[in-house]
Amino acid sequence: MRILNIDSGEDDLHVKTTACVMNFITHEKAYSLYPRASFEEHRSLTCLYSTIARTKAWAKYTERGWTMLDGITGQDFHDLNSSLARGPRYVGDSKTWTIPILPKIDAPSLDGLVEMNSWSLNYDLNLKPHFEFSLLISPQLQHCYLVLDEFLREEISKIRILHKQTRLEGERYVFFAQ
């Protein structure tokens, strides 16, 4: 699990290399972005190319009973209710499990900010997974955000910020002058 600490400066959402570690906690809620795959089916997608470190991490999950998948079946692809269904998502959507953290504490709420993050899980012709989003980073913003909406992505690309795009062919950074 990734813990979001509002005082550490590490309160942005990072898409991990597998769906099984896409769980995190704020001071108000615990979130699981792919809960059925994680907690019921114990399966996860490996969405990035293999490195020694990633192979070791994936082996750790396999030893703990997880099935690490580098693709899905045709049945999963066509079933929009699949635990690893393709399509657009955002933090806190109907596929996300959220658990309130009690007792409530008096602190600035980040949940509204956390729930602004959006992405899409897509598959290529060989049913290999990839995430699509733009990473919005700016000195004018306190946090960074995952952005899926095409209109917003186009508008974001027009402003002077650091803009990172993640697509099937890999990551691309575009630097804009301040």
C-alpha positions as CSV (number, residue, x, y, z in Angstrom):
1,M,0.0,0.0,0.0
2,R,1.1,3.6,-0.6
3,I,0.4,6.0,2.2
4,L,-0.2,9.6,1.2
5,N,1.3,11.9,3.7
6,I,0.1,15.5,3.3
7,D,3.2,16.9,5.0
8,S,5.8,15.0,3.1
9,G,5.3,16.5,-0.4
10,E,4.7,12.9,-1.6
11,D,0.9,13.3,-1.9
12,D,0.6,12.7,-5.7
13,L,-0.8,9.6,-7.2
14,H,1.7,7.4,-9.1
15,V,0.5,4.7,-11.4
16,K,2.4,1.6,-10.3
17,T,3.8,-1.2,-12.5
18,T,1.0,-3.6,-11.4
19,A,-2.6,-3.3,-10.5
20,C,-2.1,-5.2,-7.3
21,V,-0.3,-2.3,-5.7
22,M,-2.8,0.3,-6.8
23,N,-4.1,0.8,-3.2
24,F,-3.4,3.8,-1.1
25,I,-4.6,5.7,2.0
26,T,-5.2,9.3,2.7
27,H,-6.1,10.6,6.2
28,E,-9.8,10.3,5.2
29,K,-10.1,7.2,3.1
30,A,-8.4,4.0,2.0
31,Y,-8.7,3.4,-1.8
32,S,-8.3,0.3,-3.9
33,L,-8.4,1.0,-7.6
34,Y,-8.7,-2.6,-8.8
35,P,-10.2,-4.2,-5.8
36,R,-11.7,-7.4,-7.3
37,A,-8.5,-8.3,-9.1
38,S,-6.5,-7.5,-6.0
39,F,-8.5,-8.9,-3.1
40,E,-10.8,-11.5,-4.7
41,E,-8.9,-12.9,-7.7
42,H,-5.3,-12.2,-6.6
43,R,-4.3,-11.3,-10.1
44,S,-2.5,-8.4,-11.5
45,L,-1.3,-6.9,-14.8
46,T,2.3,-6.2,-15.4
47,C,2.1,-3.1,-17.5
48,L,5.7,-2.1,-18.0
49,Y,8.6,-3.8,-19.7
50,S,10.6,-6.2,-17.5
51,T,13.6,-5.1,-15.6
52,I,15.6,-7.0,-13.0
53,A,13.9,-5.0,-10.2
54,R,10.4,-5.4,-11.6
55,T,11.0,-9.2,-12.2
56,K,12.0,-9.5,-8.5
57,A,8.9,-7.5,-7.4
58,W,6.6,-9.6,-9.6
59,A,8.2,-12.8,-8.2
60,K,7.5,-11.6,-4.7
61,Y,3.8,-11.3,-5.5
62,T,3.8,-14.7,-7.3
63,E,5.3,-16.3,-4.1
64,R,2.4,-14.8,-2.2
65,G,-0.2,-16.4,-4.4
66,W,-0.7,-13.7,-7.0
67,T,-1.1,-14.5,-10.7
68,M,0.9,-11.9,-12.6
69,L,-0.5,-11.3,-16.1
70,D,1.2,-9.7,-19.1
71,G,-2.1,-9.7,-20.9
72,I,-5.7,-10.7,-20.6
73,T,-8.1,-13.2,-22.2
74,G,-10.6,-12.3,-24.9
75,Q,-13.3,-13.0,-22.4
76,D,-11.8,-10.3,-20.0
77,F,-11.5,-7.9,-22.9
78,H,-15.1,-8.2,-24.0
79,D,-16.5,-8.2,-20.4
80,L,-16.8,-4.6,-19.3
81,N,-17.5,-5.8,-15.8
82,S,-14.2,-7.7,-15.7
83,S,-12.0,-6.8,-12.7
84,L,-9.4,-5.6,-15.3
85,A,-11.9,-4.1,-17.8
86,R,-10.6,-1.7,-20.3
87,G,-11.7,1.9,-20.3
88,P,-11.6,5.2,-18.5
89,R,-11.3,5.4,-14.7
90,Y,-10.9,7.9,-12.0
91,V,-10.1,7.6,-8.3
92,G,-13.3,7.1,-6.4
93,D,-15.4,5.8,-9.4
94,S,-17.9,3.0,-9.0
95,K,-15.1,0.4,-9.6
96,T,-13.0,1.8,-6.7
97,W,-13.4,0.5,-3.2
98,T,-13.2,3.2,-0.6
99,I,-13.2,2.8,3.2
100,P,-13.6,5.8,5.4
101,I,-10.8,6.2,8.0
102,L,-12.3,6.8,11.5
103,P,-12.2,8.7,13.7
104,K,-12.2,11.7,11.4
105,I,-9.4,14.1,12.1
106,D,-9.3,17.9,11.7
107,A,-6.9,18.2,8.7
108,P,-7.1,19.7,5.3
109,S,-9.0,17.3,3.0
110,L,-7.0,15.9,0.1
111,D,-9.7,13.4,-1.1
112,G,-11.3,15.9,-3.5
113,L,-7.8,16.4,-5.0
114,V,-7.0,12.7,-5.1
115,E,-10.3,12.0,-6.8
116,M,-9.5,14.4,-9.6
117,N,-7.0,11.8,-11.1
118,S,-8.1,9.9,-14.2
119,W,-6.6,7.4,-16.6
120,S,-7.6,4.7,-19.0
121,L,-6.6,1.0,-19.0
122,N,-6.3,-0.1,-22.6
123,Y,-5.1,-3.2,-24.4
124,D,-3.3,-3.6,-27.7
125,L,-4.2,-6.1,-30.4
126,N,-2.4,-8.8,-28.5
127,L,-4.4,-7.9,-25.3
128,K,-1.3,-6.5,-23.6
129,P,-2.2,-3.8,-21.1
130,H,-1.1,-0.1,-21.1
131,F,-2.3,2.9,-19.2
132,E,-3.0,6.2,-20.9
133,F,-2.9,9.5,-19.2
134,S,-1.1,12.8,-19.1
135,L,0.8,13.7,-15.9
136,L,0.2,17.3,-15.0
137,I,3.0,18.9,-13.0
138,S,3.4,22.6,-12.5
139,P,5.2,24.8,-10.0
140,Q,1.8,26.6,-9.8
141,L,0.1,23.5,-8.5
142,Q,0.7,21.9,-5.1
143,H,0.2,18.4,-6.4
144,C,0.6,16.5,-9.7
145,Y,-2.4,14.9,-11.4
146,L,-3.2,12.1,-13.9
147,V,-5.4,13.5,-16.6
148,L,-7.3,11.5,-19.2
149,D,-9.9,13.8,-20.6
150,E,-8.8,14.7,-24.2
151,F,-10.1,18.2,-24.1
152,L,-8.3,18.9,-20.8
153,R,-5.1,17.3,-22.2
154,E,-5.2,19.5,-25.2
155,E,-5.7,22.6,-23.1
156,I,-3.0,21.5,-20.7
157,S,-0.6,21.2,-23.6
158,K,-1.1,24.9,-24.3
159,I,0.0,26.1,-20.9
160,R,3.5,26.6,-19.7
161,I,4.1,23.5,-17.5
162,L,5.9,20.2,-17.4
163,H,3.6,17.8,-19.2
164,K,4.3,14.0,-19.3
165,Q,2.3,11.8,-21.6
166,T,2.0,8.0,-21.2
167,R,0.8,6.1,-24.2
168,L,1.3,2.7,-25.8
169,E,4.7,3.7,-27.3
170,G,6.0,4.9,-23.9
171,E,6.4,8.1,-22.0
172,R,7.1,11.5,-23.4
173,Y,8.0,14.6,-21.5
174,V,7.3,18.1,-22.9
175,F,8.9,21.0,-21.0
176,F,7.4,24.4,-21.3
177,A,9.2,27.6,-20.2
178,Q,8.1,29.3,-17.0
